[in-house]
Structures are given as structure tokens and as C-alpha cells.
């Protein structure tokens, strides 16, 4: 890491790789929370793109676990091989993804509260 990259990490607090990992971790948390909520029988998959996949373990594993991991690894490899400074565009896209998944996971927390407070 060069001095400009060090300054970028100090300024933003997180590196490109940390943001990628955090986004993937939020994706996994979303998957686990969705599975738990769906297994309660009181909730349904709200995402129309995922509704056909959820319920079958291997397709869900592929779509929510394996493909995002491959995408993260490819992004990390391309970033590493390109030897460019962190781009603002990539940082903005990662931040948007992190915010979106954070909101989804916040919604899961609300649903857990509803589930456990229901009689």
C-alpha cells in the first residue's frame, strides 16, 4: 500500500477490501435472517427475484453464498491487479450496497421483534 492509499484509508476509515468483506458479511446475515424468518411460517420472501429460489437449499446457497463470494473475489483480484488507487466510484457503489444491506438487515430486526412479540 502506498502513501496515497494509506491516506485514503485513514480518511475514510475502511479500505476497499474491508468494504467488500463487510458487504459480503451483510449479505450472509441477510440470508440467515431470511431463512429463520421464513421457517417461522409467518413471513414470506418479499424480493420477487429471490422468491423462486428461497426454499431450496442448493439454489439459495448458490445465489446467496457462492456467487456473491465469487464476485467479491473477482472484484478484489481486479482491484489488486489494476494497481490503481481506490476509485470514488467503487467506494460510492460499495457504500450504497452496504447501506442497502444494512437497511434490509434492520428490517429483519424489526421482523424478529414482531415475531417474538407475537402471541
N, C-alpha and C positions, 0 to 999 in steps of 0.2 A: 504494500500500500504506500503510495507516495504522499507527500505533504499536502497536496490539494485534497486527496481523498480523506486524509486524517482530519483536515479542517471541515470537510463536508459531514463526516460522521459526528464530529464534536458539535457542529451547528445544529444538525437535525436530531442527534441522539441515537439514531439507528442506521446501520449500514443497509445496503441493498440486500445482502444475504439474510440479515436479520428480519427485514420486512418480508422477504419471500417465505422464510420459515414461519413467521407469525401468521401470515395469510394461510399457509397450508395447515397450521395448527387450528386456526379458527374454522377452516373447512372440516377438519376431522371432528371438532367439537360439535359443529352443526350436524354432522352425520349421526354421531352418537346420541345427541339430544333428540333428533328426529326419530330415530329408531325407538328410543324409550317412550317418547310421547305417543307414537303410533301404536306401540304394543299395549298401551293402556286402553285402546279401543274408543277413546273419547276425542281423538284428534285425527285429522286426515292430512295428507300431503297437499300443501297449498300451492306448491310450484308445479305448474302444468307440465313442464319439461321433465320433472323427476317423478311425477305420479305413476307413470308407466313402468318405472324402473324399481321404485321402492317396493319392498315386499319380497323380492328375490335377492338372496344374499350375494351371489356372484356378480350379477349385473350391477348391483349397488356398490359392491367392493370395487369393481372396475371403474365406475363413473365417479364415485366419491373418494376413492382411495388411490387407485393405481394411476389413472390418467392425470389427476392433478399433481401427483408426485412426479410423474414423467415431465409434465410441463414445467414444474419448478426446477427440476434438474437441468432441463434444456435451457431454460432462462439463465440459470446460474452459470452453465457452461458457456453460453454465448457471451454473457457479460464478462466472464473471465478471459475468454479468448479474444474478445474485441479490444481489450486493454484500453477502454475509454473511461473517462470519468463518469461518475453517476449522472445520468441524464435527469433533468427535471421532469420530462415527460414520463419516464419509467417510474420515478418517485411518486408523481401525481397518480398514475394508474394504480400503483401498489397501495397508496393511501386510500384511494376510492374503494378498492377491494377490501381493505382492512375495515374501513368504516361500514361498508355494506354488510360484511360478515359479522361485525360487532353488533350491528342493529338486528340482524337475524338471530344471533345468539341472545341478545337482550330480549327479543320476542319469545325465545324458548324459555327464558327465566320467568317471564310473565305467565306463560302457559304452565310451567311447573307449579307456580304459585296457585294458579286456578285448579290444577289437578289435585294438589294436596290439600286445598281448602274446600274442595267439593265434598259433599256428604254422600 
